[in-house]
Amino acid sequence: MGIDFYGVLQVPRNCTDLDIKKAYRDLALEFNPEKLQKENAKHVFALICEAYDVLSDPLRRAVFDQYGEEGLKRGVPGPDEFIKPYHYHGDAMRTYRDFFGTTSPYANLLDYLQNPAYECMTKHGKMFQQKQPPITHPLCLTLHEVFFGGIKKMKIHRLVYINDEKTKTEVKEKILTIPIKPGIRPGTELLFPEEGDQNPNQTPADVIFVTEDRPDETFSRKEDDLLMIYDVTLEEALMGTTVTVNTIDHRTIRVPITDVIYPGYEKIVENEGMPILDDYPRRGNLVINFSISFPKYLPKACKELFRKGFELAKIGGGFNQYETVNKLVLADKILRVDFNEQLPPT
């Protein structure tokens, strides 16, 4: 009867690959011949390394499970071709070095010195425990939530211990309460230490929520400023208009535009933006950009009127004097009013 490699590593036959690695790590450190300095330790150590070499390879393990050590080392017929006999290379320290990256019998101490994330545990358990990598979730916030701040509750599912020995876990739900400061910037990381899965072999991961702005129908955000686009006609662009804005904090403000609106023109309304995180309650600005709708058709008379207006503007001192054009357009509008709709003379 051949050697039971599962018995050598002291693991059950239905163990996982991780179980095999953990068992080999503990036994290889315990029976390292350079640490024990005993002749029989070399034989035991070689057997441990051979058992790991067999069980850590899926094909070798499958053959061993079905045919035992004798079938593994004799060779067996496979589904496609004959599976060649297995022979251990015989260099136990090579297997040890491939696993630990060193031949030192104190590899566990080197791990601890090189990676402070490991924590020392009991001699009979894991020698060192590494922290799981952080778990990152997006946290989408509306501009309304960013403006006022408050509390955000997020539901997570995590493995938690269900017995005092901390050997069994179960998936349970937990609600995390996240404080939102007014004006919080996109990309802010909100950390909840060790709220990840509880695991006997690793320290739970940190859970991190990363804020991002949810798209808004009216506004977009640039640092502490709010940006919006307002549609105007060509007439409004030349003659002026009033922009009505429904603000995030449920107010209505009216912004008069008396300048000529040209491509690239923007109106800045101070202190109507988002709260400044580090200087609350100061706020950024509201920046209004414009989209000008041009008429698809313009009668010849209107073109002539505009032509005269621009000529007068040139005579008046240059292209930037649009007041003459405004007056001509206004006069033309007055003349087009029906006689019966005109106001009686005062």
C-alpha positions in Angstrom: 0.0 0.0 0.0 1.4 3.4 -1.0 1.9 6.6 0.9 -1.1 8.7 1.8 0.0 12.2 0.9 -3.2 13.6 2.5 -2.2 12.0 5.7 1.4 13.4 5.4 0.0 17.0 5.2 -2.7 16.2 7.8 -5.6 17.4 5.5 -8.8 15.7 4.5 -9.2 14.4 0.9 -11.9 17.0 0.1 -9.6 19.9 1.1 -9.1 22.9 -1.1 -5.9 24.1 -2.7 -5.7 26.8 -0.1 -5.9 24.2 2.7 -3.0 22.3 1.1 -0.9 25.5 0.9 -1.6 26.3 4.6 -0.8 22.8 5.8 2.4 22.7 3.8 3.5 26.1 5.1 3.1 25.1 8.8 4.7 21.7 8.4 7.6 22.9 6.2 8.5 25.6 8.8 8.2 23.1 11.7 10.3 20.3 10.1 12.8 22.4 8.3 16.1 20.3 8.8 18.2 23.5 9.1 16.1 24.4 12.1 15.8 21.0 13.8 19.3 19.8 13.0 18.2 16.1 13.2 18.8 13.4 10.6 15.3 12.0 10.7 14.0 15.6 10.1 15.4 15.5 6.6 13.4 12.4 5.7 10.2 13.8 7.1 10.8 17.2 5.4 11.4 15.5 2.0 8.1 13.6 2.4 6.2 16.8 3.2 7.6 18.5 0.2 6.8 15.5 -2.1 3.2 15.4 -0.8 2.9 19.1 -1.5 4.4 18.7 -5.0 1.8 16.0 -5.8 -1.4 17.5 -4.2 -0.7 21.1 -5.4 -0.8 20.0 -9.1 -4.5 19.3 -10.2 -3.5 16.5 -12.7 -1.2 14.7 -10.2 -3.8 15.0 -7.5 -6.5 13.6 -9.7 -4.4 10.6 -10.6 -3.4 10.0 -7.0 -7.0 10.2 -5.9 -8.0 7.5 -8.3 -5.0 5.2 -8.5 -3.0 6.0 -5.3 0.8 6.4 -5.1 1.5 3.3 -7.1 -0.6 4.3 -10.0 0.8 7.8 -9.9 4.4 6.6 -10.1 3.7 3.8 -12.6 1.7 5.8 -15.1 -1.9 5.3 -16.1 -4.0 5.6 -19.3 -5.7 9.0 -19.7 -8.7 10.1 -21.8 -6.5 11.2 -24.7 -3.1 9.7 -24.1 -1.1 7.8 -21.6 -0.2 9.8 -18.5 3.5 9.4 -17.8 4.8 8.2 -14.5 5.5 10.8 -11.8 8.9 11.0 -10.2 9.7 13.5 -7.6 12.9 15.5 -8.4 14.2 14.8 -4.9 15.3 18.3 -4.0 13.1 19.2 -1.0 14.8 22.5 -0.5 13.9 23.4 -4.1 10.2 22.9 -3.4 10.6 24.9 -0.2 12.4 27.7 -2.0 9.8 27.8 -4.8 7.1 28.2 -2.1 8.7 30.7 0.3 11.1 32.4 -2.1 14.0 31.6 0.3 15.7 28.6 1.9 15.8 30.3 5.3 14.1 28.2 8.1 12.8 31.5 9.5 10.8 32.5 6.3 7.8 33.4 8.5 9.9 36.0 10.3 11.2 37.4 7.0 7.6 37.8 5.9 6.8 39.8 9.0 9.8 42.1 8.7 9.2 42.8 5.0 5.4 43.2 5.2 4.1 44.8 8.4 0.6 44.0 7.3 1.2 40.5 8.7 0.2 40.0 12.4 1.7 37.4 14.7 -0.7 34.8 16.0 -0.5 31.6 18.1 2.1 28.9 17.4 -0.6 26.3 16.6 -2.6 28.5 14.3 -1.5 30.7 11.4 1.9 32.1 12.0 1.1 35.4 10.4 -2.1 36.9 9.1 -2.3 39.2 6.1 -4.9 41.9 5.7 -7.3 41.5 2.7 -7.0 44.1 0.0 -9.5 47.0 0.4 -13.0 46.8 -1.2 -14.1 49.9 -3.1 -17.6 50.9 -3.9 -18.9 54.0 -5.8 -21.1 56.4 -3.8 -23.3 58.4 -6.2 -24.6 61.6 -4.8 -27.1 64.0 -6.3 -26.1 67.7 -6.3 -28.9 68.3 -3.8 -27.3 65.8 -1.4 -23.9 67.4 -1.9 -25.3 70.9 -1.4 -27.1 70.2 1.9 -24.9 67.3 3.2 -26.4 64.8 5.7 -26.4 61.1 6.3 -26.2 58.4 3.6 -27.0 54.8 4.5 -25.5 52.0 2.4 -26.2 48.2 2.7 -23.4 45.7 2.5 -23.2 41.9 2.8 -20.3 40.4 4.6 -19.1 37.1 6.1 -19.2 37.2 10.0 -18.3 34.7 12.6 -21.2 32.7 14.0 -19.4 30.8 16.8 -17.1 31.7 19.6 -14.2 29.7 18.2 -14.3 32.0 15.1 -14.1 29.0 12.7 -17.6 29.3 11.0 -18.9 32.3 9.1 -22.2 33.3 7.6 -23.3 36.0 5.2 -25.1 38.8 7.0 -26.4 42.2 6.1 -25.1 45.4 7.6 -26.1 49.0 7.2 -23.2 51.5 7.2 -23.9 55.1 8.1 -21.9 57.6 5.9 -21.7 61.2 6.9 -21.8 63.6 3.9 -20.3 67.1 4.4 -21.8 70.0 2.4 -19.7 70.6 -0.7 -17.9 67.2 -0.6 -15.8 66.8 -3.8 -16.0 63.9 -6.3 -13.4 61.3 -5.7 -13.4 61.6 -1.9 -12.7 58.3 -0.2 -14.8 57.5 2.9 -13.1 54.7 4.9 -14.7 52.0 7.1 -11.9 50.0 8.6 -12.1 46.2 8.6 -15.8 46.0 7.5 -15.0 43.3 4.9 -15.5 39.5 5.2 -14.3 38.0 8.5 -11.8 35.2 7.8 -9.8 33.0 10.3 -6.8 33.3 8.0 -6.8 37.0 7.1 -7.7 40.3 8.7 -10.9 41.8 7.2 -10.5 44.3 4.4 -11.3 48.0 4.7 -14.5 49.1 2.9 -14.0 52.3 1.0 -16.7 54.4 -0.6 -15.6 56.8 -3.4 -18.0 59.7 -4.1 -19.1 60.7 -7.5 -21.7 63.3 -8.7 -24.9 61.9 -10.2 -25.8 63.7 -13.5 -28.3 66.6 -13.1 -30.9 67.8 -15.6 -30.0 71.5 -15.1 -26.6 71.9 -13.5 -23.1 70.4 -13.8 -20.3 71.0 -11.4 -16.8 72.3 -11.7 -15.0 72.3 -8.4 -17.2 74.7 -6.3 -19.0 76.3 -9.2 -22.3 75.3 -10.8 -22.6 75.5 -14.6 -25.7 75.6 -16.6 -26.7 76.2 -20.2 -29.6 78.6 -21.1 -31.3 78.7 -24.5 -32.0 82.1 -26.0 -33.2 83.3 -29.4 -31.2 85.6 -31.6 -33.5 88.4 -30.6 -32.9 87.8 -26.9 -29.2 87.6 -27.6 -29.1 91.0 -29.2 -31.8 92.8 -27.2 -31.3 91.3 -23.7 -33.4 89.0 -21.6 -33.9 87.7 -18.1 -32.8 84.2 -17.0 -35.0 82.5 -14.5 -33.1 79.9 -12.4 -34.6 77.4 -10.0 -31.7 76.9 -7.6 -30.7 73.7 -5.8 -31.8 75.1 -2.5 -35.4 75.6 -3.8 -35.2 79.4 -4.6 -36.0 81.2 -7.8 -33.6 83.9 -8.9 -33.9 86.1 -11.9 -30.7 87.2 -13.7 -31.1 90.2 -16.0 -28.9 90.0 -19.1 -28.3 93.5 -20.7 -25.1 92.7 -22.6 -25.1 91.3 -26.1 -24.9 87.5 -25.9 -22.2 86.2 -28.2 -20.6 82.8 -28.6 -18.5 82.1 -25.6 -20.3 84.7 -23.4 -21.0 83.7 -19.9 -22.8 85.3 -17.0 -21.3 84.8 -13.5 -23.6 85.1 -10.5 -21.5 85.2 -7.4 -22.2 83.1 -4.3 -24.8 80.9 -6.1 -22.7 77.8 -6.5 -21.9 74.8 -4.2 -20.8 75.2 -0.6 -17.0 75.3 -0.2 -16.0 72.3 1.9 -13.2 73.9 3.8 -14.8 77.3 4.1 -18.4 76.7 4.8 -20.9 78.5 4.5 -19.1 80.3 1.6 -20.2 79.2 -1.8 -18.8 79.1 -5.3 -20.4 80.9 -8.3 -23.2 80.1 -10.7 -21.8 80.3 -14.3 -24.5 80.6 -17.0 -23.5 79.7 -20.6 -25.8 80.3 -23.5 -27.0 78.4 -26.5 -28.2 80.9 -29.3 -31.0 79.7 -31.6 -30.7 81.4 -35.0 -33.8 81.9 -37.2 -34.0 79.6 -40.2 -35.4 82.4 -42.4 -35.0 86.1 -42.3 -37.1 88.4 -44.7 -35.2 90.8 -47.0 -36.5 93.8 -45.1 -35.1 92.5 -41.9 -31.7 91.9 -43.5 -31.8 95.4 -44.9 -32.5 96.7 -41.4 -29.7 94.8 -39.9 -27.4 96.0 -42.7 -28.1 99.6 -41.9 -27.7 99.1 -38.2 -24.2 97.5 -38.6 -23.2 100.3 -41.0 -24.3 102.9 -38.4 -22.4 101.0 -35.8 -19.2 101.2 -37.9 -19.8 104.9 -38.3 -20.3 105.3 -34.6 -16.9 103.9 -33.8 -16.6 100.3 -34.5 -18.1 96.8 -34.5 -18.4 96.7 -30.7 -21.0 99.4 -30.5 -24.1 97.3 -30.7 -26.5 99.9 -29.1 -27.4 101.4 -32.5 -28.4 98.0 -33.7 -30.5 97.4 -30.6 -32.3 100.7 -31.1 -33.0 100.0 -34.8 -34.4 96.5 -34.0 -36.6 98.0 -31.2 -37.9 100.7 -33.5 -38.8 98.2 -36.1 -40.7 96.1 -33.6 -42.7 99.2 -32.5 -43.6 100.0 -36.1 -44.8 96.5 -36.6 -47.4 96.7 -33.7 -51.0 96.9 -35.0 -52.4 100.4 -34.8 -55.3 99.2 -32.6 -52.9 97.6 -30.1 -50.8 100.8 -29.7 -51.1 102.5 -26.4 -53.0 105.8 -26.5 -51.0 109.0 -26.3 -50.3 110.3 -22.8 
